[in-house]
Structure formats: structure tokens, C-alpha cells
Amino acid sequence: MLPVTEKMALSEGAVTAPPASCNRGAVGFGAREFGFLCCQHTALCFSLGRREGGAAPCISCSRREGGWGRQASAVSLLQVVGLTLLAGGVYSAKNGTAAVARFIEARLWKPSLVSEKSRITVLEALQHPFQVSRRLLRRPQDVLEGVVLHPSLEAQVRNMAIATRNTQKNHGLYRNVLMYGPPGTGKTLVAKNLALNLGMDYAIMTGEDLALRGREGVTAMHELFDWANTSRRGFLLFMDDAEAFLRKPATEEMSNYYLRVAQNAFLNHTRQRSNKFMLVLASRDPKQLHRDIHDRIDVMFYFDLPGPEERERLLRMYLDKYVLMPATEGKQRLKLAQFDYGRKCEEIAELTKGMSAREIAQLAQSWQDTAYASEDGVLTEAMLDAHVEDFVEQHQKKMRWLKREGPSSWTSTP
């Protein structure tokens, strides 16, 4: 508190200098008390000056008023700069955290759209070290291993594999491929073999899974291509049943807003050929694909149903895989009766007209199941004939069902 005499002097307007209490400084008071007294004196001076319509009656307070104004301006400027830097720091931290999260996610997890992949994540290496070691030591296989195609198509696929290998070596732009034709003719297996043969990473997804994503489809699409662009060996992205997702805009399915947005995101990522990933699409009916998708395709292959020679080769391959090899190894309860296997494969090839390679593989697997279920584990010629008759009847029934539904994508032509 100020002395009474000083208050009276201030009230009379006779104050021209700071009171003696302010000049005592730190002699009788500490620094805090000294500052408090000066502030009280200044407040009274400014109050009297405003009452009289003039400036502060105290000269020292007038000087202090100008200094405090400059200090207040400097403090305000510092506050603005501080808030700006704080906002910039928050924004940078948010975006930086998101980028780091995407980087980690691309290496620790696989995108939700992917049903099968070749790349080994850190978590998989920690959980299954022995399986991962075998996969790393696996040699690249032939692009047509386990696949039987028409000779002309086999030659085209081999030429594509050679061209893709040269593109990979020279860090060129990968060609986008469309494989179309009836289901079960080897399109997916050829794509996987191509990636393994070239030492590329691969990921398999289906267009139907993506079409059912709804609002999550756009985010999942961006995650997929972020994941594909992280590969250092080249990446083969295979989409089966592509027409389920990449349909023409005029179709009823494309009335879904989120589906159209996800499709636009896909088209944006594939607008130009890439040196990071190779796009391979499989379709039963390519006429249903979006027009912009056709513009992005560089080469097309038609996978037809196997002819008589291809069916015989398939039967010999699957008979050896599911029956002869298990029987000769002696590790499993399976034996094969004596008969002419080559002649039997020729006969069955004639009876299985119109079947796909997948159906023929299922037929051979049924032979193995029958032998395991028998009392002595012996597969006889009569057992083979019985299963062939059942499968032919089932195939004809499925064809009648598809015929009732109208024109089918099974009848796609080059």
C-alpha cells in the first residue's frame, strides 16, 4: 500500500515524479515488492490522467507507458509467431506420423484386399522361421510348370516371360496383361509362375472382394498400391474376376457411389505403365470391362478349354501327381492295380470333352480319395471308370444350369 500522503498528493494532481517508495527500490523491499509498488503508482497516475482528459501526470509513468506499449507489441508478435510454429508443428507431426505408419504397415502387414502373396513380412519371419527359410531358398520355377495349354498359347506365354525378364533387367516399364477365358483354365497359375520365374513379388486378389468393400474400398485400394510400390524386385499384381470390380459405368453394379470412387482410384494408380509393378487381370467376359481398362492393357491372352490332346496331357500329369507318385513312394496307404495307364488316359480324354483343367484335377483327386477309402487301399480300373462316369454326369448337369441362365461368360471367344 502507498503512504497516505502520497495518495493525497496523487488525488490533488500534484504528482510530477514517482513517489519516494518507488525510488527506494530494493533497499527496503525485495524485487517483487518493488515491482508491485511501481505498478500501483503507475495505475494511479494513469487513472488521474484519464480523469483529467490528459496524459499521465507522472513523467516517469509517461515514459514507462511508451516502453510498455512497445513491449506489448513485441509480446503480441512473439505470440503470433509461436502459435504459427505450433500449428505447423502439429500439422507436420500428424502427416509425418501417418507416413511412418503407412511405411511400417507396408512391411509388417499385408493389405486387407490380398488373399495370397509371396512377400515375406517381418511378422511372418518371426512366427515361421523355417518355412520362410525354405521359401527364400526355393529356385524360380518354369513359367508353365503344372500348366497344360495349347501349344500356340504356351509359346506366347514363354515369349511374354522372356520380354518381362528383359524389362526387369533394364529397369523398364512393365506391360499390363489381360488373360481372359472360361474359369479353371490356368490363368491364376500362369500369373504366379511368371512372378516366381522372374523372382518378382506377387499378390492375388479378386475383383468381387473389392466390389463388396463399400466405403473401405478406396482406402484399401490406396494401401494396396502403396504396398506394391515398396517392392525392390518388381511386383506382379493379379486380379481375378476383374469384371466384378472394373465394370462399365452403365451397369447396375456401378450405381454404388463407393464402388465408383474405388474404381476411379484404381484407374488413377494405373494411368501410366510402371517400373514398380506389373498388372495382370483375369476375366471371364472382357466385354464387361471398363473402357479405360482396355486402354491400359498392352497384351491379351485367350485361355480356352483344353482340347483332346491337352486333356490327355492333363490326365497323365494329375494321375502321376495324385496316384502314381504316392503309390511308388510307399509313405501313404495307396496302391494302384495293374492296367494300361496310357490307354486309359486316352479313353478318359475323349469322355471329358468340355471340362476345364480344374475339373480334370478334381477328377484325379477323387481317384486318390477313393483309394484311401477302400479296404485295401488299391485303386482299380473299375474305380476310375466309375468316377469318370459320375464327373461327366455332373459336368453335363452344370452346363444345363448355365444354359438356362442365358449366355454365359464360359463361352467367351477370342
VEXRO-744092 format. One line per field, with one value per residue (C-alpha): x, y, z. Coordinates in steps of 0.2 Angstrom, whole numbers. Layout:
// residues N
u <- X|... .
v <- Y|... .
w <- Z|... .
END
This chain:
// residues 414
u <- 0|6|8|-7|2|7|-11|-17|-4|-10|-28|-24|-15|2|12|26|38|36|34|49|43|46|64|68|70|77|83|68|59|63|62|44|38|47|39|22|23|29|14|2|9|8|-10|-15|-6|-15|-31|-29|-23|-39|-50|-42|-43|-24|-9|-2|3|19|33|42|25|23|40|35|19|28|40|26|17|32|35|16|18|34|25|10|21|30|13|8|24|23|6|10|25|14|1|15|22|6|2|19|19|1|7|24|16|4|18|28|13|10|28|28|11|18|32|24|6|-2|-16|-34|-38|-24|-29|-12|5|24|32|38|34|44|30|29|48|47|32|38|57|59|45|52|69|63|54|69|79|66|73|62|51|46|33|22|26|10|0|-5|-10|-12|5|2|-3|12|23|15|17|35|39|30|41|56|51|46|63|72|61|66|84|84|73|60|41|31|17|0|-8|-26|-30|-47|-57|-68|-64|-52|-40|-24|-24|-20|-7|2|2|10|23|28|31|41|51|56|60|46|34|16|-1|-18|-34|-52|-62|-78|-69|-65|-83|-90|-79|-91|-83|-67|-63|-54|-43|-39|-35|-23|-15|-13|-3|7|12|15|27|38|45|63|62|47|29|15|-2|-15|-34|-45|-63|-59|-75|-84|-75|-70|-86|-93|-101|-118|-121|-132|-117|-109|-123|-114|-106|-91|-88|-86|-74|-64|-64|-58|-44|-38|-39|-28|-15|-14|-15|3|14|25|43|37|23|15|-4|-11|-30|-41|-58|-72|-80|-69|-83|-89|-73|-72|-67|-52|-46|-44|-34|-22|-19|-4|-6|-20|-21|-36|-36|-48|-54|-42|-44|-42|-23|-22|-35|-24|-8|-18|-24|-7|0|-13|-13|6|4|-11|-9|7|19|10|9|28|34|26|23|4|-9|-12|-8|-13|-19|-10|-18|-13|-12|-8|-23|-35|-30|-34|-51|-55|-49|-62|-76|-71|-74|-79|-71|-59|-41|-48|-62|-49|-38|-54|-57|-39|-41|-57|-47|-35|-49|-57|-41|-39|-57|-56|-52|-35|-30|-29|-36|-43|-48|-66|-65|-58|-72|-85|-78|-76|-95|-100|-90|-96|-114|-111|-102|-117|-129|-119|-119|-138|-140|-129|-138|-155|-147|-143|-127|-113|-95|-90|-92|-80|-71|-55 .
v <- 0|18|30|41|57|50|45|63|71|60|64|83|81|87|72|75|61|44|43|40|22|18|25|15|1|-15|-6|-9|-21|-36|-36|-42|-29|-15|-20|-21|-3|4|-4|3|20|19|13|28|40|33|34|53|56|49|58|74|71|71|60|53|66|57|60|43|34|43|36|19|19|21|7|-4|-1|-7|-22|-27|-26|-37|-49|-50|-53|-67|-75|-75|-82|-95|-100|-102|-113|-123|-126|-130|-142|-151|-152|-159|-172|-178|-180|-187|-200|-205|-208|-218|-228|-232|-236|-248|-256|-260|-270|-278|-282|-286|-276|-282|-285|-298|-316|-323|-316|-321|-307|-312|-299|-296|-304|-320|-322|-321|-333|-346|-345|-362|-360|-343|-351|-364|-351|-340|-355|-360|-359|-350|-362|-364|-352|-367|-379|-388|-380|-388|-376|-376|-376|-359|-351|-359|-351|-334|-336|-340|-325|-314|-321|-318|-300|-296|-303|-291|-277|-281|-281|-265|-256|-253|-251|-267|-271|-274|-291|-297|-315|-320|-336|-349|-352|-366|-364|-360|-341|-338|-352|-344|-327|-335|-345|-329|-320|-334|-337|-319|-318|-305|-302|-306|-303|-311|-303|-304|-291|-297|-294|-276|-273|-278|-266|-251|-236|-245|-249|-233|-234|-252|-248|-235|-247|-260|-249|-241|-259|-264|-249|-254|-270|-269|-284|-279|-283|-293|-288|-301|-298|-312|-309|-292|-288|-289|-273|-265|-265|-252|-237|-241|-257|-258|-263|-246|-236|-239|-222|-230|-243|-229|-220|-235|-239|-221|-223|-239|-231|-216|-228|-237|-222|-225|-240|-243|-249|-254|-266|-276|-278|-294|-295|-311|-310|-322|-309|-295|-286|-281|-272|-253|-244|-236|-253|-259|-243|-249|-266|-269|-288|-301|-320|-331|-346|-359|-375|-389|-399|-418|-418|-406|-416|-432|-422|-416|-433|-440|-426|-427|-446|-446|-432|-439|-458|-465|-454|-458|-476|-478|-468|-481|-467|-467|-481|-481|-494|-495|-510|-516|-510|-499|-481|-473|-481|-477|-459|-458|-465|-453|-438|-442|-444|-427|-416|-398|-400|-387|-391|-388|-401|-414|-410|-413|-430|-436|-430|-441|-456|-453|-451|-467|-477|-470|-475|-493|-508|-512|-495|-502|-491|-502|-498|-500|-487|-475|-478|-476|-459|-453|-458|-448|-432|-432|-433|-418|-408|-410|-405|-389|-385|-387|-375|-362|-363|-359|-343|-337|-333|-336|-330|-348|-346|-331|-331|-323 .
w <- 0|-4|11|14|10|-7|-10|-6|-17|-31|-29|-30|-46|-40|-44|-56|-51|-45|-26|-14|-11|-29|-28|-13|-24|-16|-1|10|-1|-11|-30|-30|-18|-28|-44|-36|-28|-45|-54|-41|-43|-62|-61|-50|-62|-77|-68|-64|-82|-89|-77|-82|-100|-102|-101|-86|-73|-69|-81|-77|-79|-96|-101|-94|-104|-120|-116|-110|-127|-137|-125|-128|-147|-146|-135|-146|-161|-152|-148|-166|-171|-158|-162|-180|-177|-165|-178|-191|-179|-176|-194|-198|-184|-190|-208|-203|-191|-205|-217|-205|-201|-219|-221|-207|-212|-229|-222|-207|-213|-230|-237|-232|-251|-254|-252|-257|-258|-260|-250|-233|-219|-203|-193|-203|-202|-183|-182|-195|-197|-205|-218|-223|-225|-237|-247|-248|-255|-267|-285|-298|-307|-326|-331|-337|-323|-318|-333|-349|-363|-382|-390|-398|-381|-372|-385|-382|-363|-364|-375|-363|-349|-359|-363|-344|-338|-350|-344|-326|-330|-339|-326|-340|-339|-336|-349|-342|-347|-348|-348|-352|-355|-346|-327|-322|-337|-328|-328|-310|-310|-325|-316|-301|-311|-321|-304|-297|-313|-313|-295|-293|-278|-282|-274|-279|-276|-283|-290|-281|-264|-269|-275|-258|-248|-249|-242|-236|-254|-258|-243|-246|-264|-259|-246|-260|-272|-258|-253|-272|-274|-259|-268|-274|-285|-295|-291|-300|-295|-301|-300|-304|-309|-314|-322|-304|-300|-316|-324|-337|-328|-336|-327|-312|-300|-304|-297|-280|-276|-266|-279|-292|-281|-278|-297|-300|-288|-297|-314|-306|-300|-316|-328|-334|-335|-320|-317|-300|-303|-317|-318|-323|-325|-327|-334|-339|-350|-355|-364|-347|-343|-341|-357|-348|-343|-361|-364|-350|-357|-368|-372|-371|-370|-373|-362|-370|-363|-366|-382|-383|-383|-369|-359|-361|-355|-340|-335|-336|-326|-312|-312|-309|-296|-285|-288|-296|-285|-268|-273|-278|-263|-251|-237|-239|-239|-258|-272|-290|-299|-315|-331|-346|-339|-355|-365|-350|-351|-369|-366|-352|-363|-375|-362|-353|-368|-362|-345|-338|-331|-314|-316|-323|-307|-296|-305|-302|-283|-282|-288|-273|-261|-267|-264|-247|-243|-249|-238|-245|-252|-270|-284|-298|-316|-312|-299|-311|-324|-310|-305|-323|-326|-311|-316|-334|-327|-315|-329|-340|-327|-323|-342|-342|-327|-336|-352|-343|-336|-353|-362|-351|-349|-351|-370|-371|-388|-394 .
END
